Amino acid sequence: MNKKKILVTGIAGFIGSNLADRLLVAGHEVLGIDNLSYGLKEQIAPEVIFHKLDIRSKDIYPLFEGIDMVFHMAAKNCLSDCQKDPVETADINVVGTVNVLEAASRAKVRKVIYAESSDMYGGLKTFPTNEEKIQPETFYANSKAASHFFAQSYVKYHQMNITGLRYFNVYGPRQDWQRTDRPIVSEFIIQLLRGERPILYGEGRRSKDYIYVDDINDFHLLAMENDATNGEVYNLGSGTATSFKELLDTVQKLLGKKVEPELRPSLSFGVERTEADISKARALGWEPKTSLEEGLRLSIDYIKKHVIPKL
């Protein structure tokens, strides 16, 4: 793998910071952009050349000169916050993405890899779900769908090499525990470690496809080098749906704690089930390696050490 100069947006966030660490280990030079509205500066490796900037600003354009590869991870992605403020959601996720694509186009960056979302499948009821159709419902999902169509236009009209990655429920160390509504993996672990009753909505029937962050990064590195990914989109999940109740039971088993959850009515928004058809990614030689139990164990260790002391 030749050394590359790589720019990562959202580098202080969960996926962006973990990705930067992997890129540095692989010997690449990494530049990072983040306005620190959601991410934490302490999560950025000291070797990263960091710029505190907003992806919506044209001030980012000079940073793209001489860049070989862009990973665009910056986004507003807390579902409840997106539902409350669709204008800001569109501004960050759509305008911000188009601004990044425009900067990359002008600088003639060789390739852009950017984050989409399994929420784009929200209205579909076919499982496992492949990449052929989308049916977004929430404001967040629609912002990601709009970004997808803009990216496809840059492929068509500017002949750019762009790859979209439809993440399912990514979890692991540094997951966004400071969000208004914590991701369910972090929420269950934190509640149980603090001696609180975990909350289950709709009796925990909602189910998601959970994928560990290191497995996602394996595909990131693969997509960098594989030209067959240009102009394509890929589902990145485990291929298995796990209910919230099953997830909670597994976390309780790993912690050796059995606490009766507080039951609340189902949420009025969000996707009831996600389950990825990952055959397209597998055809490139990628395979998720981390079992849910092992990934949860690693998440628990991180939260015990780095999160609980701050709460």
Secondary structure by P-SEA (a helix, b strand, c coil): ccccbbbbcccccaaaaaaaaaaaaabbbbbbbbccccccccccccccccccccccccccccccccccbbbbcccccaaaaaaacaaaaaaaaaaaaaaaaaaaaaacccbbbbbbccccccccccccccccbbbbccaaaaaaaaaaaaaaaaaaccccbbbbbbcccccccccccccccccaaaaaaaaaaabbbbbbcccccbbbbbbcaaaaaaaaaaaacccccccbbbbbcccccccaaaaaaaaaaaacbbbbbbbbccccccccbbbbcaaaaaaacccccccaaaaaaaaaaaaaccccccc
